[in-house]
């Protein structure tokens, strides 16, 4: 069944706030903009999808406003409880971290777990709000009645008996019926916005089935089998695979060859649009798969701006199924666990069914055919290459190839007629979401609610106990005071040391991410020695390999980093002469750039480019109905 409007904050009929103004989405003009109505004034405006997605990433209110709202609703008993807790916690709020003995004593006095005491200390140091020491009051929330019970019953009955009928009465007519019923019952009528919200919470399929008939609902929501099983709409099935590009790249400094990059790419089978890709100088791994899927699921406006590419790439959202081959990087526990958590299915190619992977394999061939025109191409084979020497002809850096591929995807591949579907992939994608007069659209997908958490969920997962020194992984020690409540914690069921979830990005292991069991939030935990340089997991393995070669069996952390610095100096000296040295140095230079671009995609509003007028325009909307301004971005 199609998601209800309440589950998709940018569905038609949804209400959202942009630049402090509440709007209701009336309909979509194209993949980049929607017609919306100002809830307060009734004025119609065009909203860019980029603005709506950014608005969803903004906090609903600054902390001061949230504090005021909570403080004003505290009862006398709650206020007294907060003051009591504050008086006992105050001595622990100094610059030094409270010891476990001190925290345990306060926990015993307050009748709570010691972890709760540390959590309150963190909140107080962060916000200074005494109201954080009492349970947060439920706000009611969308879908919960906050009106007279009789009025609530009248609304529900009117919607069912009047609004959900084939006569298709308007909201205004529904309000008049409710007003009459409330007057007869001698109770206050609900505000019109309350009724509108109640209607918006109805399943879109239910609305269509009751008001337009079952056939209309089935036409829009029933599966329409295509050539690939289940690929019946955008996002139904993605295929993902890797390939080494038929292209040699050069480093940023010496402009000398460093080898071929690996491309991991995901395609939406229904539309043939590229959902996302990940380019790396390292061989395929679970990280390659995870980062490709994250890139595919997140909106890409900030990412494009950070790359400096002026293009649109409106493909995002959670897939239903991701289809891959049987490589170990696809079948690993990290990918399977993340897929389960984010509610999509990993499906592996059945034995003796090569046609199931045909879409992604043809796409990979298309990419490599495209780079055959670039300097440094290796072509497809030795015979085709002839006397051409790619390592001598190569001129493009890794970053330049990434920009080239992005431009090609957005400006050429998505816009060109695809032989398999008879139209450009982006037009097929748009028709699948917005409809085209023949097929009804499913609507734009909801964006991931927490982009940063999404990326972490696709990082390798480890389980470690927490000791007095912190967390130790591969001989390296990590520590932050946030770990203190869990030092030497035991599992109640086994009485053995409790193991906690830790995520690690192999591309930078100078920090790991600890999942607090109480808050269910990830916290960054750096090296215990903050002066240690950052390094990758692959670099750590090279260090250990070197130490083993030198016959050093007993290795401590200091020796690891001494060897790391020594190897770095050797790399710097060899950069002008050895390919592996240049490649290693290039990876180091790329680290901060890659992370900056990823942060941009996670929703940093400062990276959002202003939309141009051609992006906001489109056929099918009436200009006289729209206010002469466009809300494009949030700041």
C-alpha positions as CSV (number, residue, x, y, z in Angstrom):
1,X,0.0,0.0,0.0
2,X,1.1,3.5,-0.7
3,X,2.3,5.4,2.3
4,X,-0.1,7.7,4.0
5,X,0.4,11.4,3.6
6,X,1.4,11.6,7.3
7,X,4.4,9.3,6.6
8,X,5.7,11.5,3.8
9,X,6.3,15.1,4.8
10,X,6.4,16.3,1.2
11,X,3.4,14.4,-0.2
12,X,0.6,16.3,-1.9
13,X,-1.6,17.6,0.9
14,X,1.2,17.7,3.5
15,X,1.8,20.9,5.5
16,X,5.4,22.1,6.1
17,X,7.1,25.2,7.2
18,X,9.6,27.1,5.0
19,X,11.2,30.3,6.3
20,X,8.7,30.4,9.2
21,X,5.7,30.2,6.9
22,X,3.3,27.2,6.9
23,X,2.4,25.9,3.4
24,X,0.2,23.1,2.1
25,X,1.4,21.3,-1.0
26,X,-1.3,21.4,-3.7
27,X,0.5,19.6,-6.5
28,X,3.9,19.1,-8.1
29,X,4.8,21.2,-11.2
30,X,7.8,19.0,-12.0
31,X,10.5,17.1,-10.1
32,X,12.0,20.4,-8.9
33,X,9.1,22.5,-7.7
34,X,5.6,22.3,-6.3
35,X,2.5,24.6,-6.2
36,X,1.7,25.4,-2.5
37,X,-0.7,27.5,-0.6
38,X,0.1,29.8,2.3
39,X,-2.0,28.4,5.2
40,X,-2.5,31.8,6.7
41,X,-3.1,34.0,3.7
42,X,-4.4,31.5,1.1
43,X,-1.8,32.9,-1.4
44,X,-0.3,30.4,-3.9
45,X,3.5,30.2,-4.4
46,X,6.0,28.0,-6.0
47,X,8.3,26.1,-3.7
48,X,11.4,24.4,-4.9
49,X,11.8,20.8,-3.8
50,X,15.3,21.7,-2.6
51,X,13.8,24.3,-0.2
52,X,11.3,21.8,1.1
53,X,14.0,19.2,1.7
54,X,16.2,21.7,3.5
55,X,13.3,22.9,5.6
56,X,12.8,19.4,6.9
57,X,16.4,19.4,8.2
58,X,15.9,22.6,10.2
59,X,15.0,22.5,13.9
60,X,11.4,23.4,14.5
61,X,12.4,26.0,17.1
62,X,15.6,27.3,18.7
63,X,16.5,25.9,22.1
64,X,15.3,29.0,24.0
65,X,11.8,28.6,22.5
66,X,11.7,24.9,23.4
67,X,12.8,25.7,26.9
68,X,10.2,28.3,27.4
69,X,7.4,26.0,26.3
70,X,8.6,23.2,28.6
71,X,9.2,25.5,31.6
72,X,5.8,27.2,31.4
73,X,4.0,23.8,31.6
74,X,5.8,22.5,34.7
75,X,3.6,21.8,37.6
76,X,4.6,22.8,41.2
77,X,5.5,19.1,41.9
78,X,7.6,18.8,38.7
79,X,9.4,22.1,39.5
80,X,10.1,20.9,43.0
81,X,11.5,17.6,41.6
82,X,13.7,19.5,39.1
83,X,15.1,21.7,41.9
84,X,15.8,18.7,44.1
85,X,17.7,17.0,41.3
86,X,19.5,20.2,40.5
87,X,20.7,20.7,44.0
88,X,22.3,17.2,44.1
89,X,23.8,17.5,40.6
90,X,25.2,21.0,40.9
91,X,28.5,19.9,42.6
92,X,29.1,17.6,39.7
93,X,28.9,20.4,37.0
94,X,32.5,21.6,37.3
95,X,35.1,21.6,34.6
96,X,36.4,18.2,35.6
97,X,34.5,15.0,34.8
98,X,32.5,13.6,37.8
99,X,34.0,10.4,39.1
100,X,32.0,7.2,39.0
101,X,31.9,7.2,42.8
102,X,30.5,10.7,42.9
103,X,27.9,9.9,40.2
104,X,26.9,6.7,41.9
105,X,26.3,8.5,45.2
106,X,24.0,11.0,43.6
107,X,22.3,8.2,41.6
108,X,21.6,6.4,44.8
109,X,20.2,9.5,46.4
110,X,17.9,10.2,43.5
111,X,16.9,6.5,42.9
112,X,18.1,6.4,39.3
113,X,20.8,4.6,37.3
114,X,24.3,6.1,37.3
115,X,24.1,6.5,33.5
116,X,21.0,8.7,34.0
117,X,23.1,11.0,36.2
118,X,25.8,11.3,33.6
119,X,23.1,12.0,30.9
120,X,21.6,14.8,33.0
121,X,25.1,16.3,33.6
122,X,25.6,16.3,29.8
123,X,22.3,18.0,29.2
124,X,22.8,20.6,31.9
125,X,26.3,21.5,30.6
126,X,24.9,21.7,27.1
127,X,21.7,23.7,27.6
128,X,21.7,24.8,31.3
129,X,17.9,24.0,31.4
130,X,16.6,22.8,34.7
131,X,13.5,21.6,32.9
132,X,15.6,18.9,31.3
133,X,15.6,17.2,34.7
134,X,12.0,16.2,34.5
135,X,10.3,13.9,32.0
136,X,9.4,15.7,28.8
137,X,5.7,16.2,28.4
138,X,4.0,14.7,25.3
139,X,3.1,17.4,22.9
140,X,0.1,15.5,21.6
141,X,1.6,15.1,18.2
142,X,0.0,14.7,14.8
143,X,-2.8,12.3,14.9
144,X,-3.7,12.6,18.6
145,X,-6.9,14.3,19.7
146,X,-6.5,17.6,21.6
147,X,-10.1,18.7,21.3
148,X,-13.4,18.0,23.0
149,X,-14.1,14.3,22.7
150,X,-17.6,14.9,21.3
151,X,-16.1,17.3,18.6
152,X,-13.5,14.6,17.8
153,X,-16.3,12.1,17.3
154,X,-18.2,14.5,15.1
155,X,-15.1,15.1,12.9
156,X,-14.5,11.3,12.4
157,X,-18.2,10.6,11.6
158,X,-18.4,13.5,9.1
159,X,-15.2,12.4,7.3
160,X,-16.4,8.8,7.1
161,X,-20.1,9.6,6.2
162,X,-19.8,12.8,4.2
163,X,-16.2,13.3,2.9
164,X,-15.3,9.8,1.9
165,X,-18.1,9.5,-0.6
166,X,-18.2,9.4,-4.4
167,X,-19.9,12.9,-4.5
168,X,-16.5,14.2,-3.4
169,X,-17.5,17.1,-1.3
170,X,-14.9,19.8,-0.6
171,X,-13.2,20.5,2.7
172,X,-15.3,23.7,3.0
173,X,-18.5,21.6,2.7
174,X,-17.2,19.1,5.2
175,X,-16.5,22.0,7.6
176,X,-20.1,23.3,7.2
177,X,-21.4,19.9,8.1
178,X,-19.2,19.7,11.2
179,X,-20.2,23.2,12.2
180,X,-23.9,22.3,12.1
181,X,-23.4,19.2,14.1
182,X,-21.4,21.0,16.8
183,X,-24.0,23.7,17.1
184,X,-26.7,21.1,17.6
185,X,-24.5,19.5,20.3
186,X,-23.9,22.9,21.8
187,X,-20.1,22.5,21.7
188,X,-17.3,24.6,20.2
189,X,-16.6,23.8,16.6
190,X,-13.0,22.7,15.8
191,X,-10.7,25.1,13.9
192,X,-10.7,24.4,10.1
193,X,-7.0,23.6,10.2
194,X,-7.8,20.7,12.7
195,X,-10.2,19.2,10.1
196,X,-7.7,19.7,7.3
197,X,-5.0,17.9,9.3
198,X,-7.3,15.1,10.0
199,X,-8.1,14.6,6.3
200,X,-4.4,14.8,5.4
201,X,-3.7,11.9,7.7
202,X,-5.9,9.6,5.7
203,X,-4.3,7.0,3.4
204,X,-4.1,8.3,-0.1
205,X,-5.3,5.0,-1.3
206,X,-8.3,5.1,1.0
207,X,-9.1,8.6,-0.2
208,X,-9.0,7.6,-3.8
209,X,-10.8,4.3,-3.3
210,X,-13.7,5.9,-1.4
211,X,-14.0,9.1,-3.5
212,X,-13.0,7.9,-7.0
213,X,-13.6,4.2,-6.8
214,X,-11.6,1.0,-6.5
215,X,-10.5,1.0,-10.1
216,X,-8.9,4.4,-9.9
217,X,-7.1,3.3,-6.7
218,X,-5.9,0.1,-8.3
219,X,-4.7,2.0,-11.4
220,X,-2.5,4.1,-9.2
221,X,-1.3,1.7,-6.5
222,X,-1.6,-1.8,-7.9
223,X,1.6,-3.4,-9.2
224,X,2.3,-3.2,-12.9
225,X,4.7,-5.9,-13.7
226,X,7.6,-4.9,-16.0
227,X,10.4,-6.7,-17.8
228,X,12.3,-7.0,-14.5
229,X,10.4,-8.7,-11.6
230,X,9.0,-6.1,-9.2
231,X,10.5,-3.0,-11.0
232,X,7.1,-1.4,-11.4
233,X,7.8,2.1,-10.2
234,X,10.7,4.4,-9.3
235,X,12.6,3.0,-6.3
236,X,11.0,-0.4,-6.5
237,X,14.3,-2.1,-7.5
238,X,17.8,-0.8,-7.7
239,X,20.7,-2.8,-9.1
240,X,24.2,-2.2,-7.8
241,X,27.7,-3.3,-9.0
242,X,31.4,-2.3,-9.3
243,X,33.8,-1.9,-12.1
244,X,37.3,-0.6,-12.5
245,X,37.0,2.3,-14.9
246,X,38.8,2.0,-18.2
247,X,40.8,5.1,-17.3
248,X,44.1,5.9,-15.6
249,X,44.0,9.0,-13.4
250,X,46.9,11.2,-12.2
251,X,47.7,12.7,-8.8
252,X,47.0,16.3,-7.9
253,X,50.6,17.4,-7.3
254,X,52.9,15.7,-9.9
255,X,50.1,15.0,-12.4
256,X,51.6,11.5,-12.9
257,X,49.6,8.3,-13.2
258,X,48.4,6.5,-10.1
259,X,46.2,3.8,-11.5
260,X,42.5,3.1,-12.3
261,X,39.7,4.1,-9.9
262,X,36.9,1.8,-9.0
263,X,33.3,2.8,-9.6
264,X,30.4,1.5,-7.6
265,X,27.1,2.5,-9.1
266,X,23.4,1.9,-8.5
267,X,20.7,2.1,-11.2
268,X,16.9,2.5,-10.7
269,X,15.6,-0.4,-12.9
270,X,12.2,1.1,-13.6
271,X,13.5,4.4,-15.0
272,X,17.1,3.5,-15.8
273,X,18.1,6.6,-13.8
274,X,21.4,6.5,-11.9
275,X,20.4,6.5,-8.2
276,X,24.0,7.2,-7.0
277,X,27.6,6.2,-7.3
278,X,30.8,6.0,-5.3
279,X,34.3,6.5,-6.8
280,X,37.4,5.2,-5.0
281,X,41.0,4.3,-5.4
282,X,40.5,1.3,-3.2
283,X,39.1,-2.1,-4.3
284,X,35.4,-2.9,-3.7
285,X,34.3,-3.4,-0.1
286,X,31.3,-3.1,2.1
287,X,32.2,0.5,2.5
288,X,32.0,1.1,-1.2
289,X,28.6,-0.5,-1.3
290,X,27.4,1.4,1.8
291,X,28.6,4.8,0.6
292,X,27.1,4.2,-2.9
293,X,23.7,3.4,-1.3
294,X,23.9,6.4,1.1
295,X,24.7,8.7,-1.9
296,X,21.8,7.2,-3.8
297,X,19.3,7.6,-0.9
298,X,20.1,11.2,0.0
299,X,19.1,14.3,-1.9
300,X,22.1,15.6,-3.9
301,X,21.7,19.4,-4.1
302,X,24.3,20.1,-1.5
303,X,26.6,17.5,-2.9
304,X,26.4,18.9,-6.4
305,X,27.1,22.4,-5.1
306,X,30.2,21.2,-3.1
307,X,31.5,19.5,-6.3
308,X,30.9,22.7,-8.2
309,X,28.5,21.0,-10.7
310,X,25.6,23.1,-11.9
311,X,23.1,20.4,-12.6
312,X,20.0,18.7,-11.2
313,X,19.9,15.1,-10.0
314,X,16.5,14.6,-8.4
315,X,16.8,10.9,-7.6
316,X,16.7,10.1,-3.9
317,X,14.7,8.1,-1.3
318,X,14.7,4.6,0.1
319,X,14.4,1.7,-2.3
320,X,12.2,-1.3,-1.8
321,X,14.8,-3.8,-3.0
322,X,18.5,-3.6,-3.9
323,X,19.6,-6.3,-6.3
324,X,23.3,-7.3,-6.3
325,X,25.5,-10.2,-7.4
326,X,26.9,-12.7,-4.9
327,X,30.1,-10.9,-4.0
328,X,31.1,-11.0,-0.4
329,X,31.0,-7.2,-0.1
330,X,27.3,-7.3,-0.9
331,X,26.4,-10.2,1.4
332,X,28.3,-8.9,4.5
333,X,26.5,-8.5,7.8
334,X,27.0,-4.7,7.9
335,X,25.0,-4.2,4.6
336,X,22.3,-6.7,5.6
337,X,21.9,-5.2,9.0
338,X,21.7,-1.6,7.6
339,X,19.2,-2.7,5.0
340,X,17.0,-4.3,7.6
341,X,17.2,-1.2,9.8
342,X,16.2,1.1,6.9
343,X,13.5,-1.2,5.7
344,X,14.7,-2.3,2.3
345,X,15.5,-5.8,1.1
346,X,18.8,-7.0,-0.2
347,X,18.3,-9.6,-3.0
348,X,21.1,-11.5,-4.6
349,X,21.2,-12.7,-8.2
350,X,19.8,-16.2,-8.6
351,X,22.1,-18.8,-10.0
352,X,22.0,-19.2,-13.8
353,X,19.9,-16.0,-14.3
354,X,22.5,-13.6,-15.8
355,X,19.7,-11.5,-17.4
356,X,18.7,-10.3,-13.9
357,X,21.9,-8.3,-13.8
358,X,21.6,-7.0,-17.3
359,X,20.6,-3.4,-16.6
360,X,23.6,-2.7,-14.3
361,X,26.0,-4.5,-16.5
362,X,24.9,-2.5,-19.6
363,X,25.2,0.7,-17.6
364,X,28.7,-0.2,-16.5
365,X,29.5,-0.8,-20.2
366,X,28.0,2.6,-21.1
367,X,30.2,4.3,-18.5
368,X,33.4,2.7,-19.7
369,X,32.5,3.4,-23.4
370,X,32.2,7.1,-22.4
371,X,35.6,7.2,-20.8
372,X,37.2,5.6,-23.9
373,X,37.2,9.1,-25.4
374,X,39.2,10.6,-22.5
375,X,43.0,10.9,-22.3
376,X,44.5,8.0,-20.3
377,X,41.8,5.4,-21.3
378,X,42.9,1.8,-21.2
379,X,40.1,0.8,-23.7
380,X,38.4,-2.5,-23.2
381,X,41.3,-4.8,-24.1
382,X,44.9,-4.9,-25.3
383,X,43.9,-5.4,-28.9
384,X,41.7,-2.3,-28.9
385,X,44.4,-0.3,-27.0
386,X,47.1,-1.1,-29.6
387,X,50.2,1.1,-29.2
388,X,48.3,3.7,-27.0
389,X,50.1,4.1,-23.6
390,X,47.4,5.2,-21.1
391,X,49.9,5.9,-18.2
392,X,51.7,8.4,-20.5
393,X,48.6,10.0,-21.9
394,X,46.6,10.3,-18.6
395,X,45.9,13.9,-17.6
396,X,42.7,13.8,-15.4
397,X,42.8,13.7,-11.6
398,X,40.5,11.7,-9.5
399,X,38.4,14.8,-8.6
400,X,38.2,15.8,-12.2
401,X,36.9,12.3,-13.2
402,X,34.3,12.5,-10.4
403,X,33.1,15.8,-11.8
404,X,33.1,14.5,-15.3
405,X,31.0,11.5,-14.5
406,X,28.5,13.6,-12.5
407,X,28.1,16.0,-15.4
408,X,27.7,13.1,-17.8
409,X,25.1,11.4,-15.7
410,X,23.0,14.6,-15.1
411,X,23.5,16.3,-18.5
412,X,23.8,13.5,-21.0
413,X,22.8,10.0,-19.7
414,X,19.6,11.1,-17.9
415,X,18.6,13.4,-20.7
416,X,19.2,11.0,-23.7
417,X,16.6,8.6,-25.1
418,X,17.3,5.1,-23.6
419,X,16.8,2.3,-26.1
420,X,15.3,0.0,-23.5
421,X,12.5,2.3,-22.5
422,X,12.1,4.6,-25.5
423,X,12.5,7.9,-23.6
424,X,15.1,9.7,-21.5
425,X,15.5,8.1,-18.0
426,X,14.7,11.4,-16.2
427,X,11.4,11.7,-18.1
428,X,10.5,8.1,-17.2
429,X,11.4,8.8,-13.6
430,X,9.3,11.9,-13.5
431,X,6.3,10.1,-15.1
432,X,6.6,7.4,-12.5
433,X,6.4,9.8,-9.6
434,X,4.2,12.6,-11.0
435,X,2.2,10.7,-13.7
436,X,2.0,11.5,-17.4
437,X,-1.6,11.3,-18.4
438,X,-1.4,7.6,-19.0
439,X,0.0,6.3,-15.8
440,X,-0.7,7.9,-12.4
441,X,2.3,8.9,-10.3
442,X,3.3,7.7,-6.9
443,X,4.4,11.1,-5.6
444,X,7.9,12.2,-4.6
445,X,9.5,9.9,-1.9
446,X,10.1,11.1,1.6
447,X,13.7,12.1,2.3
448,X,15.8,10.2,4.9
449,X,14.9,11.7,8.3
450,X,18.5,11.7,9.6
451,X,21.2,11.9,6.9
452,X,24.1,11.7,9.4
453,X,22.7,8.6,11.1
454,X,22.0,7.0,7.7
455,X,25.7,7.3,6.8
456,X,26.8,5.9,10.1
457,X,24.4,3.0,9.8
458,X,26.3,1.9,6.6
459,X,29.7,2.0,8.3
460,X,31.3,-1.3,9.6
461,X,29.9,-2.3,13.0
462,X,32.1,-3.6,15.8
463,X,31.2,-4.6,19.4
464,X,33.5,-3.7,22.2
465,X,33.4,-3.5,26.0
466,X,34.4,-0.2,27.7
467,X,37.3,-0.2,30.1
468,X,38.8,2.6,32.2
469,X,41.1,3.5,29.3
470,X,38.1,3.7,26.9
471,X,37.7,1.5,23.8
472,X,40.5,-0.4,22.2
473,X,40.2,-1.5,18.5
474,X,43.1,-3.0,16.6
475,X,45.5,-1.9,19.3
476,X,44.4,1.8,19.1
477,X,42.7,3.4,22.1
478,X,39.7,5.8,21.9
479,X,38.2,7.8,24.8
480,X,35.7,10.5,25.5
481,X,33.9,11.3,28.8
482,X,30.6,10.2,27.3
483,X,31.9,6.6,27.8
484,X,32.3,7.1,31.6
485,X,28.8,5.8,32.6
486,X,29.5,2.5,30.9
487,X,33.1,1.8,32.1
488,X,33.3,-1.9,33.1
489,X,29.5,-2.3,32.6
490,X,28.3,-5.9,32.7
491,X,25.6,-7.7,30.9
492,X,22.8,-8.5,33.4
493,X,22.0,-11.8,31.8
494,X,25.5,-13.2,31.7
495,X,27.4,-11.1,34.2
496,X,30.2,-10.8,31.6
497,X,31.5,-7.5,30.3
498,X,28.8,-5.7,28.3
499,X,29.6,-5.1,24.6
500,X,28.5,-1.9,23.0
501,X,28.0,-1.0,19.3
502,X,30.7,1.0,17.7
503,X,30.9,2.2,14.1
504,X,34.1,2.9,12.3
505,X,34.8,4.5,8.9
506,X,37.8,2.6,7.5
507,X,38.7,5.7,5.5
508,X,39.5,7.6,8.7
509,X,40.0,5.6,11.9
510,X,41.1,8.5,14.1
511,X,37.5,8.6,15.4
512,X,34.9,5.9,16.1
513,X,31.2,6.4,16.8
514,X,29.7,4.9,20.0
515,X,26.0,4.1,20.2
516,X,24.7,5.1,23.6
517,X,22.2,2.5,24.7
518,X,20.1,5.0,26.6
519,X,19.9,7.9,24.2
520,X,20.2,5.7,21.0
521,X,22.5,8.4,19.6
522,X,26.0,8.0,18.2
523,X,28.8,10.0,19.8
524,X,32.2,10.6,18.2
525,X,35.0,9.1,20.2
526,X,38.5,10.3,19.2
527,X,41.9,8.8,19.8
528,X,42.7,8.9,23.6
529,X,45.9,10.8,22.6
530,X,44.5,13.7,20.6
531,X,47.9,14.4,19.0
532,X,47.8,11.3,17.0
533,X,47.4,11.8,13.2
534,X,44.5,10.4,11.3
535,X,45.0,7.3,9.2
536,X,43.0,4.7,7.3
537,X,42.4,1.1,8.2
538,X,44.5,0.1,5.1
539,X,47.4,2.3,6.3
540,X,47.2,0.6,9.7
541,X,47.4,-2.8,8.0
542,X,50.4,-1.6,6.0
543,X,52.1,-0.5,9.3
544,X,51.5,-3.8,10.9
545,X,52.7,-5.7,7.8
546,X,55.9,-3.6,7.9
547,X,56.4,-4.3,11.7
548,X,55.9,-8.0,11.1
549,X,58.5,-7.9,8.3
550,X,60.9,-6.2,10.7
551,X,60.4,-9.1,13.2
552,X,58.6,-7.0,15.8
553,X,56.0,-9.2,17.4
554,X,55.2,-7.1,20.5
555,X,53.7,-3.9,19.1
556,X,52.3,-1.0,21.2
557,X,50.5,2.0,20.0
558,X,53.5,4.3,20.1
559,X,55.4,2.0,17.9
560,X,52.5,1.9,15.4
561,X,52.5,5.6,15.0
562,X,56.3,5.9,14.9
563,X,56.3,3.4,12.0
564,X,53.4,5.2,10.3
565,X,55.3,8.5,10.3
566,X,58.4,6.7,9.0
567,X,56.5,5.2,6.2
568,X,54.9,8.6,5.4
569,X,58.4,10.1,5.0
570,X,59.3,7.3,2.6
571,X,56.2,7.9,0.6
572,X,56.9,11.6,0.3
573,X,60.5,10.9,-0.9
574,X,59.2,8.4,-3.5
575,X,56.3,10.3,-4.8
576,X,58.0,11.5,-7.9
577,X,59.2,8.0,-8.8
578,X,56.8,5.3,-7.6
579,X,53.1,4.8,-8.6
580,X,52.2,3.3,-5.3
581,X,53.7,6.2,-3.4
582,X,51.9,8.8,-5.5
583,X,48.6,6.8,-5.0
584,X,49.1,6.6,-1.3
585,X,49.8,10.4,-1.0
586,X,46.8,11.1,-3.2
587,X,44.5,9.2,-0.9
588,X,45.7,11.3,2.0
589,X,45.0,14.5,0.2
590,X,41.5,13.3,-0.8
591,X,40.3,12.5,2.8
592,X,39.2,15.9,3.9
593,X,37.8,16.7,0.4
594,X,35.7,13.6,0.4
595,X,34.4,14.2,3.9
596,X,33.5,17.8,3.1
597,X,31.5,16.7,0.1
598,X,29.7,14.0,2.1
599,X,28.8,16.6,4.8
600,X,27.4,18.8,2.1
601,X,25.1,16.0,1.0
602,X,24.0,15.3,4.6
603,X,22.2,18.6,4.5
604,X,24.4,21.6,5.3
605,X,22.2,24.4,4.1
606,X,25.2,26.7,3.4
607,X,26.1,24.3,0.5
608,X,22.7,24.6,-1.1
609,X,22.9,26.5,-4.4
610,X,20.1,29.0,-5.3
611,X,17.8,27.5,-7.9
612,X,17.6,29.3,-11.2
613,X,14.3,30.3,-12.8
614,X,14.5,27.5,-15.4
615,X,14.7,25.0,-12.6
616,X,11.6,26.4,-10.9
617,X,9.5,26.7,-14.1
618,X,7.7,23.9,-16.0
619,X,4.6,23.2,-17.9
620,X,1.2,22.5,-16.4
621,X,0.8,25.3,-13.8
622,X,-1.2,28.5,-14.1
623,X,1.0,31.6,-13.6
624,X,-1.9,33.8,-12.6
625,X,-2.6,31.6,-9.6
626,X,1.0,31.9,-8.2
627,X,2.4,34.7,-6.2
628,X,5.2,36.6,-8.0
629,X,8.0,35.3,-5.9
630,X,9.6,31.9,-5.3
631,X,10.8,30.4,-2.0
632,X,14.0,28.8,-3.0
633,X,16.2,28.2,0.1
634,X,15.9,28.4,3.8
635,X,18.5,31.0,4.7
